[in-house]
Amino acid sequence: MEALRATLATRGIGMNIIHNTDGKAKGVVFTCESLSFAGYQIDRSMTYIKLNQRIDIVQKITENTAISASDDR
């Protein structure tokens, strides 16, 4: 999530994770200038859970690709 936050920041978009009373992440809010939107308001694919799932998938693919490349040597 930090890499996504940093990439968005270079484009002038802020990203904040919203936590429930137990301290668990429950949502994401994107901010640009004075406008703020919850991820689900932009698109259902932009919820915290969906973004987190996609990031995990990309990380696993990247790790597997790196392992495959080292095995090929």
N, C-alpha and C positions, 0 to 999 in steps of 0.2 A: 504494500500500500504506500510505503514511503516513496518508492520510485515514481508511482503514479502521481502522488502529491507534488513531488519536485517537478515533474514534467508539466503538470498543469500550471504550477506557479510561474514557469517561464513564459506561459501564455496569458498571465494575468488572472488566472482562475484559482481561487482558494478552495481547499477541500478540508472539511472537518468531520471527524467521526463522532457521532452522538452515542453516549453510553446510557444504559439504564441505571437504576438505583443500585444494582448488584455490581456495577462496574463493567458489565459485558457490553460490547459494541452492539448497537441495535439499528444504526442507520448512518447515512452519509449526507452531508449538505455541501453543495457547491455554491460558491459565491464569486460574482464578477461585478466589480464596482459596487453599486448599492443593491444589487439583486441577489437574492438567495433562493435556492431551490433544493428540496430534498431529492435524493436520487430517483425515487419512484415517481416524482412529479415530472421528471425529464423523460424517463422511459423505464418500464419495468426491468429492463436489463441493467439499469444503473443503480439498483439497490445495493446495500452493503454486502448482503449475502451473495448476490450474483457476481458482483465485482470480485469479491474474495475468491469465489469458486474459479473464475476465469484466470485470476492471477496464479492460483495454485496449479491449474492445468498448464499454463504457459511455463511456469517454473519447472514442472516435471518434464515437459517436452524439451526444454532447454538443457536440463540435467541429462536426460537420456541421449540427446544429440551429442553433448560433450563426451559422454561415456563411450558412445559408438565411435566417435572420431578418434578417441585415444585407443580404442581396441583395434582400429584399422591400421594403426602404425606398426 
